[in-house]
Amino acid sequence: MLKKDIVDKVSHELSMQKQDVDLAVNIMLETMTEALIEERRIELRGFGSFSVRKRKPRSTKNPRTGKIMDIPARKTLHFTMSKSLKEALISEME
């Protein structure tokens, strides 16, 4: 699903103009981005939570060349789904 699809669905469900919904979605995404940059946790009840995790630097072998490579420390985004979302996904498979 694309951001455009979300905007279309919300604007249809709420009978709002797409411009207004697009602005609201953009503000929400910008706010979430800023919070993650500040390494704050984001919790959306009934959906899940986003957090930033730090990965340690490590060495690995390039399978193509066999050369040892050093991978620097970095930050990654981690998502944990809510219990209700997890249950909905499991029941969908049955």
C-alpha positions as CSV (number, residue, x, y, z in Angstrom):
1,M,0.0,0.0,0.0
2,L,1.3,3.4,-0.9
3,K,1.0,6.7,1.0
4,K,-1.4,7.8,-1.8
5,D,-3.6,4.8,-1.1
6,I,-3.8,5.7,2.6
7,V,-4.7,9.3,1.7
8,D,-7.4,8.1,-0.7
9,K,-8.9,5.7,1.8
10,V,-8.9,8.2,4.7
11,S,-10.3,11.0,2.6
12,H,-13.1,8.8,1.4
13,E,-13.9,7.4,4.9
14,L,-14.0,10.8,6.5
15,S,-15.4,12.7,3.4
16,M,-12.5,15.1,3.6
17,Q,-10.5,16.7,0.8
18,K,-7.4,14.7,-0.2
19,Q,-5.2,17.9,0.2
20,D,-6.1,18.1,3.9
21,V,-5.6,14.4,4.6
22,D,-2.3,14.4,2.7
23,L,-1.1,17.4,4.8
24,A,-2.1,15.5,8.0
25,V,-0.3,12.3,6.9
26,N,2.8,14.3,6.0
27,I,2.8,16.1,9.4
28,M,2.4,12.7,11.2
29,L,5.2,11.1,9.2
30,E,7.5,14.2,9.8
31,T,6.7,14.1,13.6
32,M,7.5,10.4,13.7
33,T,10.7,10.9,11.8
34,E,11.8,13.7,14.2
35,A,11.0,11.5,17.2
36,L,13.0,8.6,15.8
37,I,16.0,10.9,15.0
38,E,15.9,11.9,18.7
39,E,15.8,8.2,19.5
40,R,12.4,8.4,21.1
41,R,10.0,5.4,21.0
42,I,6.8,5.7,19.1
43,E,3.8,3.7,20.3
44,L,0.6,3.4,18.2
45,R,-1.9,1.5,20.4
46,G,-3.5,-1.3,18.5
47,F,-0.8,-1.3,15.8
48,G,2.7,-1.5,17.3
49,S,5.7,0.5,18.4
50,F,8.8,1.8,16.6
51,S,12.2,2.3,18.3
52,V,15.8,2.9,17.3
53,R,18.3,0.2,18.0
54,K,22.1,0.5,17.8
55,R,24.1,-2.2,16.1
56,K,27.7,-2.8,17.1
57,P,30.5,-2.6,14.6
58,R,31.5,-6.0,13.2
59,S,33.8,-7.7,10.8
60,T,32.5,-10.0,8.0
61,K,33.7,-11.8,5.0
62,N,32.7,-10.8,1.5
63,P,31.4,-14.0,-0.1
64,R,32.4,-12.9,-3.6
65,T,36.0,-11.9,-2.9
66,G,36.7,-13.6,0.4
67,K,38.1,-10.3,1.7
68,I,37.4,-9.3,5.4
69,M,35.3,-6.2,5.6
70,D,34.6,-3.9,8.7
71,I,31.0,-2.8,9.1
72,P,30.7,0.3,11.2
73,A,28.3,0.8,14.1
74,R,24.9,2.0,12.9
75,K,21.3,2.6,14.0
76,T,18.4,0.6,12.7
77,L,14.6,0.9,13.0
78,H,12.8,-1.8,15.0
79,F,9.1,-2.5,14.8
80,T,7.2,-4.6,17.4
81,M,3.6,-5.3,16.5
82,S,0.8,-5.0,19.0
83,K,-0.9,-8.1,20.5
84,S,-4.1,-7.3,18.6
85,L,-2.4,-6.9,15.3
86,K,-0.5,-10.1,15.9
87,E,-3.7,-12.0,16.7
88,A,-5.4,-10.5,13.6
89,L,-2.6,-11.7,11.4
90,I,-2.5,-15.2,12.9
91,S,-6.3,-15.6,12.6
92,E,-6.1,-14.5,9.0
93,M,-3.8,-17.4,8.2
94,E,-6.2,-20.0,9.7
